[in-house]
Amino acid sequence: MITSTKTFPIIIAMLLALAMTACDRNPPLKPEAGPEAGLEAGPTSVQVSGPDLVTIDFSEPFDEVSGYTYVEATMHGTVERDDGSEGNYAVPMILIYPNDGGNGVGVVDWPASGYYGLTGYTDPDESMTIDMARLTTDGYLFENGYTYASVQWSKAVTELFADIEPGDDANHLVRGTIEDGRDAFHILRDAAGFLRDPGAFDGADAPSPVNTVLSFGFSHTAGLQLEFLRQGENLDNGVPVYDGHLRSFMGAYCEVPNNDPPGFSTAEPCFDLPSGQEPMITLVPQTDLKVLFAAYSRNPDDPNWRQYELAGVSHLPTPILELPVSDPEVQQNPIDPRPVFRAVFRNLTLWVTEGIAAPPSKFIEGEITGDLVFDQFHPSLDDDGNVLGGLRLPHMEQDVNGKVAGAPLGIYSGLNMAGFPDDVFLVLSGTFTPFSDERLAELYPNRGAYVNRVTRAAGHLRQQGYILQEDKNAYVREAAQRR
């Protein structure tokens, strides 16, 4: 894993320039809490276009959950472009589907590959094309009957690996053929169409069709989702291609496909958010309010939009990407966001299938001054130095019915500026600074005080729908076992 390259100052400088340009536009910061009405009714089965053929490259029983099949496939399709030209693609796809049909909900994971751009497209590390929906939910999708697909959409990735022979540990998702980088949205539309109607599957044991399809993006692919919606790509003859969207760890940045090598896309701030779309949940860590314009992606006036801002969570905490320790006195932010990801999938599914609106948005408190990328949002802090407001997991203090809940053990930041400007991964990993023994004794005079505060916070989160029962139980169990 390369965590420092000479290209990072270029990337940071580009972000600074983009931020300064965007801040000159000075969009207003909207207040918290808009209408929270949900959909009137869940969707029924619809017909949208799909690929020409999906061929099987490898298939076996899924080793993580029984009753599922794992398939490495190639999705073939034809593209009719807006300029009148036509083209073809053949892209890698991973399918993981229940043998009994499951819950009727499909997820298309838009795999993240931003690492290659950050390293100047000089490091063809196959492991850095990542199925983030799987990583951030840790088996939840397959334990609950979802049909899953991940499909390569990026010409930058297929070009980078075009002349590299696969090794023993090859990543199926990196090799394929995309004629034009702007075909990305067509590919992602076809993937959703295939889950609805898998008739193009070239095999006897095809996945069962689903009635509902959700899109998932993380970091730069969450920017791709936003541009997908802004361009009106989610409608196929007036019918939604995706019924709901989970955007994660990205604010008001858009990833705009083009046909210019080596990246075949550009990232740019985009404050004109779509409205009237299918249900959208945006999940952002504290980091993204400072560097990715997340305060501008709140969209509080749209009843079909939620944004949950995770207080004291970084863009790259240790459960997502553990970095080598360069300074033993500066720890990487350790807070695990996966309990929220799991609950968000459940809530988004209920929203689009049963019309049960997701819990209200949660915004971190603060103000915008709009000078530089690392100064655009100034969070309000408590006396210890932790941010106020937002979605507060049990590591952050809050008031619950007049009682103190949450049990911080130190200060949790979203950025580690020791990495600036050479190491963008370190910058995004955040920090954890433990409290002194004296401060800990003041907060928690005995083990029971600590456990009670964690229990109260976890119970409140569960009651409000922001975490699942099993994660509430895990928080309490881990607090009781903590030494």
Secondary structure, DSSP 8 states (H G I E B T S, - for coil): -----TTHHHHHHHHHHHHHHHHHH------S-------SS----------SEEEEEEEEE-SSSTTEEEEEEEEEEEEE-TTS-EEEEEEEEEEEEETT-TTSEEEEE--B-HHHHHTTT----GGGSB-HHHHHHTTHHHHTT-EEEEE---HHHHHHTTT----TT--GGG--EES-GGGHHHHHHHHHHHHH-GGGB-SSS-----SEEEEEEETHHHHHHHHHHHTTTTEETTEES-SEEEEES--SEEEEE-S-TTTSEEEEE------S-S-EEEEEEHHHHHHS-GGGS--TT-TTEEEEEETT--SS-TTT-----S-TTSB------HHHHHHHHHHHHHHHHH-------B-B-EEE--SSTTTSEEE-B-TTS-B-BSB--TTS-EEETTEEE----EEEES--GGGTTT-HHHHHH-EEEE--HHHHHHH-SSHHHHHHHHHHHHHHHHHHTSS-HHHHHHHHHHHHH--
